[in-house]
Amino acid sequence: MREAESNKKLFEAVWRENYSKLYRIAYDFLQNDEVCRDVVSEVFAKAWQKWDSLNTQTVTNYLFISVRNSCYNKLRERGSQYRYAEYVKQFYDTVDYNHFDTIDERITELNNVVEKLPYKTRFILQQCYYEKHTYREVGEMLGITSDGVKKHIMKALDILRGHFNVKK
């Protein structure tokens, strides 16, 4: 009985310490509050089911990687954001999950780089990936073709890859 209570308290402590961090990572991928809450909750539910077999020293890494992979799968299901999902996956693959402060720093750095993009390129990137508009819809907003939108997206992703030294 004591072991079960101890496991429950440890799990609750891990949940309290990591839920908001995991949610922020999910939100960076998915930009949807409800879906992010579902992803993080599902990851914690799976972790609880296999709690006895998880190593308490690496459980936080397990949670972060599980959230990242779940988000990546959600984006892949959406299809139209697949290229962005590839970029975000590469970005988070470079993160050292043992140093969670660096995650916030990298997110801030990513946002700073996006803010420094040329206005039109930044607007297109934000409309396509943050607001979930299609290339065609963004093209209509700006009076340019879908191919023009695609060129701006490719330019933005090249700048981001270059800044973070991510190989294509």
Rosetta blueprint (number, residue, H / E / L):
1 M L
2 R H
3 E H
4 A H
5 E H
6 S H
7 N H
8 K H
9 K H
10 L H
11 F H
12 E H
13 A H
14 V H
15 W H
16 R H
17 E H
18 N H
19 Y H
20 S H
21 K H
22 L H
23 Y H
24 R H
25 I H
26 A H
27 Y H
28 D H
29 F H
30 L H
31 Q L
32 N L
33 D H
34 E H
35 V H
36 C H
37 R H
38 D H
39 V H
40 V H
41 S H
42 E H
43 V H
44 F H
45 A H
46 K H
47 A H
48 W H
49 Q H
50 K L
51 W H
52 D H
53 S H
54 L L
55 N L
56 T L
57 Q L
58 T L
59 V H
60 T H
61 N H
62 Y H
63 L H
64 F H
65 I H
66 S H
67 V H
68 R H
69 N H
70 S H
71 C H
72 Y H
73 N H
74 K H
75 L H
76 R H
77 E H
78 R H
79 G L
80 S L
81 Q L
82 Y H
83 R H
84 Y H
85 A H
86 E H
87 Y H
88 V H
89 K H
90 Q H
91 F H
92 Y H
93 D H
94 T L
95 V L
96 D L
97 Y L
98 N L
99 H L
100 F L
101 D H
102 T H
103 I H
104 D H
105 E H
106 R H
107 I H
108 T H
109 E H
110 L H
111 N H
112 N H
113 V H
114 V H
115 E H
116 K L
117 L L
118 P L
119 Y H
120 K H
121 T H
122 R H
123 F H
124 I H
125 L H
126 Q H
127 Q H
128 C H
129 Y H
130 Y H
131 E L
132 K L
133 H L
134 T L
135 Y H
136 R H
137 E H
138 V H
139 G H
140 E H
141 M H
142 L H
143 G L
144 I L
145 T L
146 S H
147 D H
148 G H
149 V H
150 K H
151 K H
152 H H
153 I H
154 M H
155 K H
156 A H
157 L H
158 D H
159 I H
160 L H
161 R H
162 G H
163 H H
164 F H
165 N L
166 V L
167 K L
168 K L
